[in-house]
Amino acid sequence: MVPIREPKTYSIVLADDLTLVREGLAALCNAQPHFRVVGQFSEGAAALKLIQAQQPDLAVLDMNLVDLFALEIVRRVRDAGLRTKIIVLSTRRDRKTVVEALRCGVNGFLLKSAPATQMLEAFEQVLEGSVFVSPQLELNKIFSSGSKSEPEDPIDSLSGREYQVFSLLVEGVRAKEIAARLELSPKTVDTYRASLMRKLDIHDVAGLVKFAIQRDLTTH
């Protein structure tokens, strides 16, 4: 008799600083018989440590983990030649962010507003070796030069680090704490804050909060 092969079980690591999101993802994964969550983290550094030690099949990371930016985790994992596939979750829809993530080596870019069925589809496709980008982002437009008649979204002009500072300011985090979380000097944080406010043509934190609410950028 030919022995019956047991279906493969995939190990998954989750990292999101919002407990509700993290636990929701864990419940979604654990409801699938072939998925096994081996770690849940609120901090990127802890997730990276487990990835380096265990090389799980898949890591699902919030784009804006406060202690270690998700794309920095991706760079370190890729530089080390680890086999773990990585999906980032984001509220951002701009071309620059998606392209930067794909160039860093992510295997999937998934909007946090995606329904559960789409998330599972993304996990399955990435584990099978495909690259998944949320259909709402219209991949063909992301990689096209775009129409010159379309005005550039000012959020696209922010660097990854500027966007981190922007996100924390909008959450009400003070500059001193931002510096500690991002391992920057307070002076460097002030420089990023001035730069992002200039690019967005906004002059105070209240304006940043209003801008974020209008664009649904107030949650990770």
N, C-alpha and C positions, 0 to 999 in steps of 0.2 A: 504493500500500500504506500502511496505517496503521502508523506506527512503533511498535515494541514498547517499552513503558516498562520501564526497569530498576526492580526493586523497591527501595524506599527503604531505605537503611542508616541506622540510628539510632546516634548517638554517645552513649556512656555514660561517666560519671565515677564512680569508686568511692572511698569513704573509710571506712576502718576501721583502728584502731590495732593490731589483731591480724593479723599477716601471713597466717596460715593462712586466716582468714575472707576476707581481701581477695583472696588468690590463688585461693581456691575460687570466689568470685564472678566473678573475671576469666575463669577457665576455663569456667565455665558460660555466660557471655555470649559468649565468643569461639567457642564451639562452635555458636553460632547464626549462620547466614550473613548475617542482616540486622542484627546487633549488632556494634558496633566500640567497644572500650574505648579511650578517648583519654587516660585518666589514672587512676593508682592512687595513693592518698595515705594516709599514716598520721595526718596532721594536717588538721584542718578548715580552718585558714587557707590552706593551700596549695590545697586543693580549691576553696575559695571564690574564690581568685584565678583559677584556671582557668575556673571557671563564669562569672565576670565577663568574662573575656577572650574565651572561645569560645562561650558559651551552648550547651552540649551539649543534646541532646534530653532526657537523663535523668541525674539524679544520685542515687546510692544511698548514703546516709549512715548510719553508726552513730549511734545516738541520743546516746551519751555519749563523743564524741570529747573527749579530755582538754584540748585547747587552746582549742577553740571549740565550744560546745554546738550540736548539730545544728539545734535550733530557732532559734538565733540566726542561723545560716546561712540558714535558710528566710526569716526576717524580712528579712534584708538583700537576698536575691534578689528577694523579692516587692516590697519598697520600691523597688527599682531597676527594676521592671517587666520583669525578664528572663523569657524564655519557657521556661526549663528546668523540666521537671517533676521533682519530688523525692519519693523514697520514703525513709522512715526505717526502720532496722532496730533492734529493741529486744527485750530480754528481759522488759520490763515488760508486764503485762497489765491494769493497773488502769485504771478508767474515766477518772480525772482525766488521766492521761498521754495516752491516746488522744485525748480531746476537746481537750486543749491543743494537741496536734500538728495536728489537723485545723483548728482555729481559726487556727493560725499560717499555714496554707496548704499543708500537705503534700498530695501527691496520693495517697500510699499509706503505710500503717502495717503493717509486716510483721514478724512474730515471727522471731527469728533461728533458732528451731527448725523453721521451715517447711521442708518438703521442696523439693528442687530444682524439681519440676514446678510447685509452687505459686508459687515465686519467679518462674519464667518467666511464669506466668499473670499475676502481678501486674505485671511489667514490660510485658507486652503490653497489658494493659487500661489502665494508666496512660498509655502512649504513644498509645493510641487515644482518650484524653480522659476515661476513667472514673476514679473514685476507688476504690482497693482497700484493704480492711482484712482482715487475716487472718481467715478464717472461724472459727477457734478462739475469737476474741474475742466472737462473737455480737453483731453490730452493733446489733441491736434492743434488747439489754439495755443497751448502752453509752449509747444515747440516751433510754432510758426513765428515769424517776425512780428505779426500783428498788424492791424490796420493803423496807419499813421494818423488817421482821423480820430482814433480813440485816445482820449487824454490819459496820461500816465497817472496811476493812483499814487498819491504821495507816500503811502505806507510801503510801496515797493522800493522806495529810495533808502529805507533804513537798512543798515547792516544787521547781521544776526545779533551782535552784542547790543546795538542800539535798541533793537526790538525787545531784548531781555530787560533792559533798563526801563523802557517804555511800559512793559507789562507790569513790572514791579511798582513803578510809580502809580500806575492806574489802580493797583491793589491797595495803595495807601502806605506802602513800605517807605520808610525814611531813607535818605541817601546813605547814612552811616551803615544801616543794616544791609542795604543793597551792596555796598562795598564789601561787607563781610561775606555775604552769600556768594558773590561772584568773584571773590578773592581779588578785588581791585582796591586801589587807593581811593579815598573819598574825592580827591582832586580829579582822578580819572572818571569817576562816576559823574561829577559835575560837568566834565567835558562832553561825555556822551549825552547827558541831559540837554545841554545847550545845543549840541549838534542836532539831536532829533527834534527839538522844538523848532529850530530854524527850518529844518527840512519840511516839517508839517505846518509851519507858519502858525504855531500855537505858542502862547506866551506864559501860560501858567498851568499848574497841575489840574485845576478844575477844567480847563479847556481840553486837556488830554483825556480826562475821564469822559467828558461829553463826546469827544471824538470816538473813543473806544465803544461807548454805548451805542452810538449811531451805527457803528460797523459790526456790532455783535462780537467785539473782541475782549469782552470783560471777563470771560472765563477761559481757562486753558484749553 
